[in-house]
Amino acid sequence: MRCYFRSIFVSIAYILFVIVAAQDVLCDEWPEKIQLVLDTCEPLEHSREARIPLYLWAAMDPGEMDDNRAEQLVYELDRRGVGLICSWTPDKREDCLARGLTVARAQKKLDVPVNVNATSILYTFFNGDEETAHINADGEKFFDSSFGESHKMGCPFALEHRKDEIRERVEYYVRAYREAGIDIKFIWADWEVDGPLEFNHAHEASKKCVRCREEVGDIDNFLDFQKALRDIRSELQRYCYTEPVLTSHPDALVGNYAVYPHDGYRYWYDYFEYFVDGQPYIADTRAKYRLWYNDFPGTGYTYAMPVVYSWARLFSWYDFENYDYRWFYNMLKVASNAGKNTPENVPIISFVHRNMIDPQKYPNPELTPFSEEMYQELLWHMLFRGTDAFYMWSGKNDFANEIELLHPVYAAAQEFGDFLENGIPVTFDVPKVAGVVVSALLFDDRLLVRRTDFGDSKAPVTIVVNSEEITVPYSPGNCQIIAL
């Protein structure tokens, strides 16, 4: 499908380092979370070649290291297909930069991607200053607290003065990497509960703000309001983040959590979001899929980042007797939405998570976690529907379980490298009945297929590829290659 991290040769320095590192890499233990990754993930049997590595929340910010130690760690993680990430912070810049460049030098030497987490330096635009507040008809300033008391969301048209401060932080780091001769390959951010957001009670707050009423053509029309806010949000991301990164590192993959091309709807709610009556949606049983503005083009991002999580609330949206299919159905809709609508030349790096999120907030006597077996099936289907790589988020307590489920799928998929790099998804259908789900990649008159069954039938099924009916036999837990 898509391939960004191309390598022409393995350097002599890399070969020499492998010999040395293999002898002493396990002499000392690493920080707990890093050691967990090394202990849980086996070295790849099939090389990832130049494909995007696997990103894990635990494989981030290893702490202080010298050059040799950094090379050891980068090497060991790369053997497992895992990319090491370093975070940038707005304060203590010099210390943060020194740690990041130590890892980046090792990544450059070993010819693996340099990876960055830019989340902290993008916060916050709505910093609580009264300059960012809404203003009512009496001239009084106020904030919208519907996204949580700790998030003082103000007027989306009062953020111009915040842009240059945020951009300067990004410029500081990207310039330093450039001057050090380091090419950033992958940079991401989790910039979400900040800046203009149209949901919760934001619309209600803006209708009370004199500045919002002046700026939005038809403030009472939610879709006009949504477009106005999303355009500002896209511009903030482009100006403060994407543009300075790509100016210094034109080949970098730049993106942000939950920003991806789509079909005009979002099939999930984040932890801080809830539905408010009067907002437009389409219904699916008890699910309310919100109309969503396509803000991806305005950001200038170079990869898509959908969020495929087991939000506990979604379990009660559906009536499937097969509880696994309630999770599978929704999460595959999200992944398929991104896969179908993202241009072929834009990689998709999907955030994934299996363990239920916020189950205490959505009590249901039938609430049952997504089974490990079917979660792994979902991951296979995502790869066959456009996902190029995974980014696993979880809390510390779930690190081990999330990694031990995700890494084997990523590792096994590398056997089919030609399909992953060059294959074209042939279906994005998500059945409304819990029966048979088929996903496939077409490459050189061959079809790489994954079939997952939620019913009792073991009969062959057919799919249509290029006007040809293809029979897919029952083969649980296996990938099949079918010649056309």
N, C-alpha and C positions, 0 to 999 in steps of 0.2 A: 504493500500500500504506500506508505510514506517512509522515507529513510533520510535522516538528517545528519547523524554523526558518522560521516564517512572517514575511513582511514585508508591510506595507500600502503603503508608498510609498518612493521613493528620495529622500532629502533633497536640498535645494538645495546643502548643503555637499558632498555626495558628487559632484554634477555638477561643481561648481567644482573639486573636487580632481582629478577625472578629467582635466580640461583641463590642469592644472598638472603632474600626475604623468606624463602621457603624454609631456611634453616633456623631463623630466629624470631619469626613473627609471633609465635605463641609463648615466648619467654615470659612476657608480662601480660597481665590482664588489662583489658580496656575498660573504659567507663561502663557501668552496668548495662545501659541500653544498647551500647555498641557490641558488647560481648554477647548479649542476647541475640542480636542479628547474626553474628558469626556462628554462634552455636546452633541456631535454628535453621539457617540456610546452608544447604550443601553446595559445593562448587558445581557450576553448570556442566552437564554432560555434553551439551551442544552449545557452542559459542553464540553469544548474541551478535557477533560481528559488529556492524556499525549501527545496530538498532538502538533505540532509546532505552536506557537502563530502567530498572525498577526503582521507584522511589518509596521510601519507608519513613514514617514519622520518627522512628527510633534511630534511623541512620542520619542524624542531623546534629551538628554542633558537637564534635568530639572533645572540645576543650583545647588546652595548651599542648602543643607538640613541637618537637623539632622536625627538621626536614626529613630525617631518616625515618622517624616514627610515622610521620604523615605518609610517606611512600609505602611503608608496610601496610598501613590501614587501607589506603586507597587500593593497593594491589589485592588485598584479601577480599575486600568488598566487590571489586570488579570481577574477581574469579566467580563470585556468586551472582553476578549480573546486577549488583546494587550500586546506585550512584550516591556518593557522599555529598551532603548539602551543608553549606555554611550560611548562617544568618547575618544580616547587616542590622545594626542598631543606630538610632539617632544620637545616642550619647556614647561616651568613651570610644569615639570613632577610631582613634589610633590603635587601641588594643584590639578592637574588633577587626580592623583591617589587617593587622599583623597576623591574627589567627586565620583569617580567610585566605590571605595570600600564601601562607605556609601550605595549606591544603591545595590551593590552586596550582602552586608550583609543582607539587607532586602529581596532580592530575594532568598537567601539561606534559611532564616528563614521561608519564606512562601512557600518554595519548588516549586519555579518557575524558569525558565531558566535565567541564567546570560548572558546578551547580550552585545556585544562590537562592536564598529565601529573603525577599525584600519586604516582608510584611510590616515589620516594626517601623521602618522609615517612612511608610505611607500614612501612618496614623499621627494625629487626627486632623481632619479638616474642621469638623465640628468639635472644637476643643473647649467649649464652654464659655468662650469670650462672648460678651454681650453684642459685639459687632456681628456675630454669626446668628443672632436670634431673629425670630419672626417679630413683626411689629403690627399691633392691632390698630383698629380705627381710632383709639384714644391715645395712640402714640406709645403705648406700653409694650415692652419687649417680653417675649415668652418663648418657651421651647416645647417641643413635642416629646413626651416621655413614653410614647406607646411602644418604643423599641427597647424599653428597659430604663430604669431610673439612672443607671450609670451612663446612658447614652443621651446626651442633651442635644437632640436633633433640632436644628434651627431652619433658617430660610435658605433654600437652595440657590437663591440669587444673591447671597451675601458671602460668597466664598472666594471671590476673585483675589482678595488680599492674602489668602492662604496658599495660593498656588506656588509662588516662587520659593517660599520656605521649604515646601515639600520637594519641589524639583531640585533645589540645591543639594538636599541630602542624597538624592539619587546620583546627581552629577559628581559629587565628591567620590563616591565609591567606584562608579564606572570609569571615571577618569583615572583613578589610582590603578585599577586593574589594567587599563589600556597602557598606562605609562610603565607598568611592570612587564609588559609584553604578554599579558594573559588574555585569551579570548574566552569570554563567557559564552557557554553553549546553551544553558537552561536557567531561566530566572522566573520565579513565580511569587505570588503574593496571596495572602488571605485577607484582602481588603473587602470587608463586607458590611459591618454595622457602623457605617460612617458615610458621609456625603449624602447626596440626594437619594432618597428611597421613597417610593410612591405608595407602599402598602401600609398595613396596620391603620393607624389613624392619621397618617401624613396628609391625606387629601383634605380631611376635615380641618386640620391645623392650617393648611395653606389657604383654605377658603376664608379664614379669619385674618389672614395677613395682607396688609394693603400692598406690599411690594409684590407678593405672589399674584394677587389679583390684577395688578398692572402688567405683569410680565407674561402670564399665560392667557392666550387668546380667549378660550372659553373655559374658565376655571371650573365650571360645573360639569364639564365633560371629562370623565375620568381618563379616557384614552388620550385626549389632548394634554391633560395634566401629566400622564405617564410619559408621553413622548418628550415633553419639555424637560422633565427631570432626568430621564435617561440620556438625553442628548448632553445635558450638563455633566452627568456622571461619566459618560464616555470621554468627553473633552478633558475632564480632570485627569483621568487615567492616561490618556494619550499625551497630554502636555507634561505632566509631572513624572511619568514613569516610562511609557513606551518610547517616546521620542528621545529622551536622553540616553536610554540604553542602546537603542538602535543607531544613534549617531556615533557612539563609540564602538559598538559591537554589532555591526550590521547583519551578521549571520545568527544572532542569538534567537533562541525561542523565548518569547516573552508572553506571559499570560497571567490570569488571575482566577482564583476560585470562583466557580459558578458562572463564568462568562464564556459563552459558546453559541455558535449558530444553532437555530432551532426553527420549528414550524409555526411559531407564533403563540405557543402555549408552554407553560411550565407545569410539569406533572408532580412536583414535590414542593414542600414548604420547609424553609430553614427553621432552626430552633427558635429564632426570635420573631418569626412571622406567624400571622393568623389571618383567617378570612374575615372580612368586614362586609356586612350586607350592602348591596348596591354595586359592588365591584363586579365587572364582567367575568364570566367563566363558562366552561362547558362541563356538564355533569357526566360522571361515569359511576353508576351505582350511587355511593355516598361521597365519592371524590368530587372535588370542585377544582378543575384545572384552570388556572388563571390565564387570562390573555397577557402575553409577555412581549414587550417591545424588543426588537432585534438590535441590541446595542453593541454587538460584537464589531461590526465594521468601523464604527466611530472610534474604537479604542486603539486600532492599529495593531492589535495583538497578532502574534504569528503562530499561536497554537490555541486549540480549544480545550476547555477544562470543565466538563460536566461533573456533576456530583451524584454519585450512585450509592446512596446510603439506605440503611434499613431504619428509617424514621419510624418509631413505634406507632405514631398516629395512623400511618397508612394501612396497617393491618385491619383496622375496623372499617376501612372504606369499601371493602369488597366482601362478597359472599361465597367465594370459592370454598368448597368443602375441603379441598386440598390446601392446607394452610401454607405450605411452601409456595404454592402458586400465587398467593396474595402478595408475597414479597417479590417473587420472580417476575410477575406480570408488571408491576409498577416499575421496578428497577430496570427491566429490559426496555420498557417504554422510554425511560429517560435516556438510556444509552443509545437506543435506536434513533431517537429524535436527534441527538447530536451526530450520530454516524451518517444519517440520511442527508442532513442539511449542511454539513461541513464540507467545504471544497476539498478536492482530492489532494491538493498541495499543502493543506494545513493539517499538521498532526493533531491527534486527539490524545490528550493525557488525562485519563479519567480518575477522579478521586473515588476511592472505594472503601467500604466499611461493612462488616457483617453484623456485629453485635448490636442489639437494639439500642436506639438512642431515645432517651427520655421515656422509658416504659412507665415510670411512676406517674407521669403527667397524663397518660392515656390508658386508664385501667380498663381491662376487658377480661372477663373470666376465661376466655378462650385464647388470650394472647400467648402465642407460641413463637419462639425464636426461629429464624431462618435456619434450616438444617445446614450443616457444614457441607454435606455432599451436594446439595442443590445450589448453594452459594458458589461452589467451585464450578458447577455447570454454567451458572450465570457468567462467570468470568470468561469461560471459553466462548460463549455466545457473544460477549462484548468484543472479544478479539476478532471474531468473524463478522462483526457489524461495524467496523471502522475504528475501534479503539486501538491505538498504537502502543500505549504504555499505561501503567497504573501508578497511582500515588496513593499509598495507604495511610489514612489518618486513623488514629485511635488514642484513647487514654492509655496511660502507662499500664494499668491492670490488664488491658486487652492486647498488649503488644504481642505476646507470645502466640496467642491463638490466631490473631489476625495474620501474622507473618507466616505461621506454619500452614495456613490455608492458601494464602496468596502466592507465596514463592514457588511451590511445586507446579502450579499452573503456568506461571511465567516461565519457569525453567523448562518444562515439557514443551511449551509452545515454540521454543527456539529450534526444535527439530524441523519445524516447518517454516524456516526463515524466508524461503523464496515466496511463499504465500503471504507471509506477514508484510514483506516489503512491496510486493508487486500485485498481490491479489485484489480483486474488486468484490465487495459484498454484493450478493445477488438477491437478498431479501431483508426487509426491515419489518416484516409482519409480526405482530404480537397477538396471538390468538386470544379471543375473548372467552374461549372455553378451555378448561384445563385438560389438554390432551397432549398432542405432540408439538414440540417446538423445534424448528430446523433453522440453522444458520450456516452460511457457507461463503467461501472465498473462491473466486474463479481466477485461474492463472494457467495460461498455455494449454487451453482445452482440457484442463483438469479441475476438478472441484474438490476442495477440502471442506468436509462437512462435519457438523456436530449435530446430533439428534438427541433430544432429551424428552423423556416420556413422563407425563403426570397422570396418565390413565393406565388401564390394564391391557389395552391392545398392544400386541407385538407385531401387528401386520405392517408390511412395507407401506410407505407413503410416497407421494410424488410431489415434486416441486418443478416449476417451469423456469428454465434458464435459456435465454436467447431463443425463445419460442419452442424449445425442446423439453419434453417431459422427462425428468430424471427420477428414477426410483431410488429411494433411500431406505435401506433395510434397517431393522431393529438391531442396534449394537450399543447397549448401554455402557457409558463411561469411556467410549472410544471415539477417536477421530477417524473418519473414513476418507480416502481419496478415490474419487470416481472419475473415470475417463469419459469425456463427452463423445 
